[in-house]
Every structure is written in C-alpha cells, then in structure tokens.
C-alpha cells in the first residue's frame, strides 16, 4: 500500500498544481489574496523545513495529531479569516476562541504550534507569522498520513484580536443541517464542491460521543436513531456512547482507516456509516453533494486534487497582509506594544 501511494504522489502533483493555480487566478493574482509560496525564500529560506520537521516529530509521537493540526486551520480560517486568531489565549484584551462551543475541550495541537514557532523565532526572529505556521502545518500533516501535497501560498500576518462570537456562530457544527453548512461555507467564499471536498478531512481523526449522540438515540425528537444510520454501525457506536455520560469517549470519523488520509470516508457515506450527521447529510440531503460523494468514493485521485484546491481556497479567506496585523513572537499573545 505504501509503495502504491508513494508512486501515485507524482501523478497527484501534476493534477493538483494546475488546479491550484486556477484557484488563485480568480483573485487577480497567480495565487490569490496577495499570497505566494515563495514569500519566505529570502527572509527565512528554512521556514518550510522547520515546520515540516516539527510536525513530523509530533505525528510520529501521536498519529492523531495530524488530524488535530489540520482541524486548527479550518477553525481559524472560518473566524475572521486565516489570521491565527484561534491561537490567542485569554488576556485583559482578548476573549480566546479556544473557549467557544466548537473548540472547548476539543481543539488541540496548540503545543505543537508553539514548538514550531519557537524554532522559527530562533532561526528567523520576527519573520514567519503564526497564520502561515497553521497553513503549513495543515499541509504537512495531510502529506504525512498519505494525503496530497500542495504548494501553500504564504505571506499572512497575525490578527490583533479574536472573536469568540464568530467561533460560536461561523464554524459548521456536527448537527447543522446541510443548508446551514452550505451557507456557512458560502459566507467564506467557498462553494458546494468545497463543502464536500473539505469534509473529506474527516478521513482522519476522532470525534467525541457528544458530537453524534443524538443520531443514536433521538435524531428526530422521537427517541429513535437516525434512519440514515446503518443499524449495525449504530449498535456498535452505542456500546461506547451511552445515552448519558461518556461525552468525551472517542470514535474514529473513518472507522475503516482512521490514521490514513484516503477516500474511505466517502465509501462509508455510501453505506450509511458516516459518523456525524454533518457527514451523512452530504449523501442523503442533496443530489449535488451526493454526486460528489460518489465521485470521490470512486476516484481517490479526484478527491486529492479537489481537496488540495479547496485547501488553497480556504487558506485565502480574508488574510491580513502587508501593513495589516503583526508577526507575533508568541502565537498565544499579542506583541507587547499592543497591551
């Protein structure tokens, strides 16, 4: 398997790059939003290698960390754009997004970001933004567990504030309806194809019982399980996710290969074995999204191509550039002159 995945990587690179270039061209710049992959070539040429090295060590220690780091970028970009606002801790002037409904006791990997930032500050002080660290770590995490490679446009700066309200309201939730999910994506300039492709990130990682319990016991308010959930799969899930208690018990989002970035997530949706309601509705609530699910289930290369394209597009959501924002020395705190 490893050999075949490695051999397909060169093919995927050829597929991904032309599409990624088109994604940026729509914004009037070859890469979009004023960002470009060579941003640190002169100011910090070792930046990408530093990020890659620390991420590799973290994923070697705990494979789940790949999914956690990928998720951080999603939860950052959907709130105020890709500006590292998610990384800020509580302070006299900041109410941290880490305490929001979507992040509390759930978002993780912050210590790895800290480790990367320390290494970058040692090599190139005050040069590489925390927002760019998040974007690079998400790409490197994906590649390390078998997913596609893409060039990451760089040059973001870091926010001077956070928005817990945005974190509570703008990030798609596991129990959102499909129209709500699509609306939340469209607000960020992402379309229906992006919804399905980016949902494929759930091919890795774990989810807590509290995120899908309603599907097992009371999906429609009638005390019954979700009719779209495979009965045997639901029975298996109930063993570790009781009707009360066990909120933090963990289950793989893709039970077939939870540590491998592949297209099995989409195959699971075809047979009623998507873990979250927000996953299964892609197959059951819209012919348009269902057609994409089937296409990605049939062709892993197509999924990888579209996922890479959508990740670049998501990374272009309202970045701070030029004189905007700052380059934080510590990703958890604003630089001293803003206190």
C-alpha positions in Angstrom: 0.0 0.0 0.0 2.7 2.5 1.0 4.5 1.9 -2.3 1.4 2.4 -4.4 0.6 5.6 -2.5 4.1 6.9 -3.0 4.0 6.1 -6.7 0.7 7.9 -7.2 2.1 11.1 -5.5 3.9 12.2 -8.6 0.7 11.8 -10.6 -1.2 13.8 -8.0 1.3 16.6 -8.1 0.7 17.0 -11.8 -3.0 17.0 -11.2 -3.0 19.4 -8.2 -0.8 22.2 -9.3 -2.7 23.4 -12.4 -6.0 23.5 -10.4 -4.4 25.3 -7.5 -3.0 28.0 -9.9 -6.5 28.5 -11.2 -7.9 28.9 -7.7 -5.6 31.9 -7.2 -6.0 33.4 -10.6 -9.7 34.2 -9.8 -8.4 36.8 -7.3 -6.3 38.7 -9.8 -3.0 37.2 -8.6 -1.4 34.0 -9.7 -2.0 32.5 -6.2 -4.8 34.8 -4.9 -5.2 37.2 -2.0 -1.6 38.6 -2.4 -0.1 35.4 -1.0 2.6 33.3 -2.8 4.6 30.1 -1.9 8.0 31.8 -2.2 7.2 34.5 0.3 10.0 33.4 2.8 12.5 32.3 0.2 14.9 35.1 1.1 13.8 36.2 4.6 13.6 32.7 6.1 14.5 30.0 3.5 14.5 27.2 6.0 10.9 28.1 7.2 9.1 25.2 5.5 11.7 22.6 6.5 11.4 23.7 10.1 7.7 23.4 10.1 7.8 20.0 8.4 10.4 18.7 10.8 8.4 19.6 14.0 5.1 18.4 12.5 6.8 15.1 11.6 8.1 14.6 15.1 4.6 15.4 16.6 2.8 13.0 14.3 5.4 10.3 15.0 4.6 10.7 18.7 0.8 10.6 18.1 -0.7 9.9 14.7 -4.0 11.6 15.7 -2.1 14.9 15.8 -2.2 15.1 12.0 -6.0 15.5 12.1 -5.8 17.9 15.0 -3.4 20.2 13.2 -5.4 20.1 10.0 -8.6 21.0 12.0 -6.9 24.0 13.6 -6.6 25.7 10.2 -10.4 25.1 9.5 -11.3 26.6 12.8 -9.0 29.5 12.4 -10.0 30.4 8.8 -13.7 30.3 9.4 -13.4 33.0 12.0 -12.1 36.4 10.8 -10.2 34.7 8.1 -6.9 32.9 8.2 -5.2 35.1 10.8 -4.2 32.9 13.8 -6.9 34.5 16.0 -7.7 30.9 17.2 -4.2 30.7 18.8 -4.6 33.7 21.2 -5.1 32.9 24.9 -7.3 34.8 27.2 -5.9 38.2 28.3 -7.0 41.6 29.6 -8.0 42.5 26.0 -8.7 39.0 24.4 -11.6 36.5 25.0 -10.0 33.4 23.5 -11.7 31.5 20.7 -10.4 28.3 22.5 -13.3 28.6 24.9 -16.0 28.5 22.2 -18.6 25.7 21.9 -16.7 24.3 18.9 -13.3 24.4 20.4 -13.6 23.9 24.2 -12.2 20.5 25.2 -12.0 19.7 21.5 -9.4 21.8 19.6 -5.9 20.6 20.2 -2.3 20.7 18.9 -1.6 24.2 20.3 1.6 23.0 21.9 2.9 21.8 18.5 2.3 25.2 17.1 4.2 26.7 20.0 7.1 24.3 19.3 7.2 25.3 15.6 7.1 29.0 16.5 10.0 28.7 19.0 12.1 27.0 16.3 11.2 29.7 13.7 11.9 32.6 16.1 15.3 31.0 16.8 16.1 30.7 13.1 14.4 33.9 11.8 13.2 36.2 14.5 10.0 38.2 13.8 9.7 36.8 10.3 7.2 33.9 9.9 3.6 34.5 11.0 1.6 32.2 13.2 -1.1 32.2 10.5 1.4 30.8 8.0 2.5 28.2 10.5 -1.1 27.0 10.7 -1.4 26.8 6.9 1.9 24.9 6.5 1.3 22.5 9.4 -2.1 21.6 7.9 -0.5 20.7 4.6 2.4 18.8 6.2 0.1 16.8 8.4 -2.0 15.8 5.4 1.0 14.6 3.5 2.5 12.7 6.5 -0.5 10.4 6.7 -0.8 9.7 3.0 -2.7 12.7 1.6 -1.9 15.1 -1.3 0.8 17.7 -1.4 0.0 21.3 -2.4 2.1 24.5 -2.5 1.0 26.7 0.3 0.6 30.4 -0.6 2.3 32.4 2.2 2.6 36.0 3.5 -0.3 36.1 6.0 0.1 38.3 9.1 -1.4 37.7 12.5 -4.6 39.2 14.0 -4.7 41.8 16.8 -7.8 40.3 18.2 -10.1 37.3 18.4 -13.9 36.6 18.1 -15.5 34.0 20.3 -18.8 35.0 18.8 -17.5 34.2 15.4 -16.2 30.9 16.6 -19.5 30.0 18.2 -21.5 31.0 15.1 -19.5 30.6 11.9 -17.9 27.2 12.2 -20.1 24.4 10.8 -21.3 22.1 13.7 -21.9 18.4 13.6 -25.6 18.7 14.0 -26.1 21.5 11.4 -28.4 20.9 8.5 -26.9 20.8 5.0 -28.4 24.2 4.0 -26.8 25.7 7.1 -23.4 24.1 6.4 -23.5 25.3 2.8 -24.5 28.8 3.9 -21.6 29.0 6.4 -19.2 27.9 3.6 -20.6 30.4 1.2 -20.1 33.2 3.6 -16.4 32.4 3.4 -16.4 32.4 -0.4 -16.5 28.6 -0.6 -18.9 26.6 -2.8 -20.7 23.3 -2.6 -17.8 21.4 -4.1 -15.6 22.9 -1.4 -18.1 21.7 1.3 -17.8 18.0 0.1 -14.1 18.1 -0.7 -13.1 19.7 2.7 -15.5 17.4 4.6 -13.1 14.7 3.3 -10.7 15.8 6.0 -12.8 13.5 8.2 -11.0 10.6 6.7 -8.6 11.1 9.6 -9.1 11.9 13.3 -11.5 11.2 16.1 -14.8 12.6 17.4 -16.3 12.7 20.8 -19.5 10.9 21.7 -21.2 14.2 22.5 -20.9 15.2 18.8 -23.0 12.4 17.5 -25.1 11.0 20.4 -28.3 12.5 19.1 -28.0 10.3 16.0 -28.0 7.2 18.1 -31.0 8.0 20.4 -33.1 10.9 19.4 -32.3 12.3 16.0 -35.8 13.5 15.1 -37.1 14.1 18.7 -39.0 10.8 18.7 -36.5 8.7 20.7 -35.3 6.9 17.6 -32.0 6.6 16.0 -31.2 8.4 12.7 -32.9 6.4 10.0 -30.0 7.1 7.6 -27.5 5.5 10.0 -26.7 1.8 9.3 -28.3 -0.2 12.1 -25.3 -2.4 12.9 -23.0 0.6 12.9 -25.4 2.4 15.3 -25.4 -0.7 17.6 -21.6 -0.7 17.6 -21.5 3.0 18.5 -24.0 2.7 21.3 -21.6 0.3 23.1 -19.2 3.2 23.7 -21.6 6.2 23.5 -24.4 5.7 26.0 -27.5 7.9 26.1 -26.0 9.8 29.1 -22.4 10.0 30.2 -19.2 9.2 28.2 -19.3 12.6 26.5 -15.6 12.5 25.8 -15.4 8.9 24.6 -13.6 9.0 21.2 -14.6 7.3 18.0 -12.8 7.4 14.5 -14.5 9.6 12.0 -13.5 7.0 9.4 -13.7 3.6 11.0 -12.0 1.9 8.1 -8.6 3.7 8.2 -8.7 6.5 10.8 -5.0 7.2 10.6 -4.7 7.2 6.8 -5.7 10.1 4.5 -7.6 8.3 1.8 -11.2 8.3 0.3 -12.7 5.6 2.6 -14.6 8.3 4.4 -16.7 8.7 1.2 -17.2 5.0 0.8 -18.6 4.9 4.4 -21.1 7.6 3.5 -22.4 5.4 0.6 -23.4 2.7 3.1 -24.8 4.8 5.9 -21.7 4.7 8.1 -20.8 8.4 8.3 -20.2 9.2 12.0 -21.5 12.7 12.2 -24.9 14.0 11.0 -23.0 16.7 9.1 -21.2 13.9 7.2 -24.1 11.7 6.3 -26.3 14.6 5.0 -23.8 15.0 2.2 -25.1 11.7 0.9 -28.8 11.9 1.9 -29.9 15.6 1.5 -28.8 16.8 -1.9 -28.3 15.2 -5.3 -25.4 17.6 -6.0 -23.4 16.7 -2.9 -24.3 13.0 -3.2 -22.9 13.0 -6.8 -19.6 14.4 -5.4 -19.5 11.8 -2.6 -19.9 9.1 -5.2 -17.2 10.6 -7.5 -14.7 10.8 -4.6 -15.5 7.3 -3.4 -14.8 6.1 -7.0 -11.6 8.0 -7.6 -9.1 8.9 -4.8 -7.0 10.9 -7.2 -10.0 13.2 -8.0 -10.6 13.7 -4.3 -7.0 14.5 -3.6 -7.0 17.0 -6.5 -10.1 18.8 -5.3 -9.1 18.7 -1.6 -5.8 20.4 -2.4 -7.6 23.0 -4.5 -10.1 23.7 -1.7 -7.4 23.9 0.9 -5.7 26.6 -1.0 -9.0 28.4 -1.5 -9.8 28.2 2.2 -6.3 29.4 3.1 -7.1 32.6 1.1 -10.1 33.6 3.3 -9.5 37.2 4.3 -5.8 37.1 5.2 -4.1 40.0 6.7 -1.2 41.1 4.5 1.3 44.0 4.2 1.0 46.5 7.0 -2.1 44.8 8.5 -1.8 42.8 11.7 1.6 41.8 13.1 4.1 38.9 13.2 3.5 37.5 16.7 6.6 36.4 18.6 4.5 34.1 20.7 1.4 32.7 18.9 -0.6 32.8 22.2 -0.1 36.5 22.8 -0.1 39.9 21.0 3.3 41.5 20.8 3.9 43.8 23.8 3.2 47.1 22.2 -0.5 46.3 21.9 -1.1 45.9 25.7 
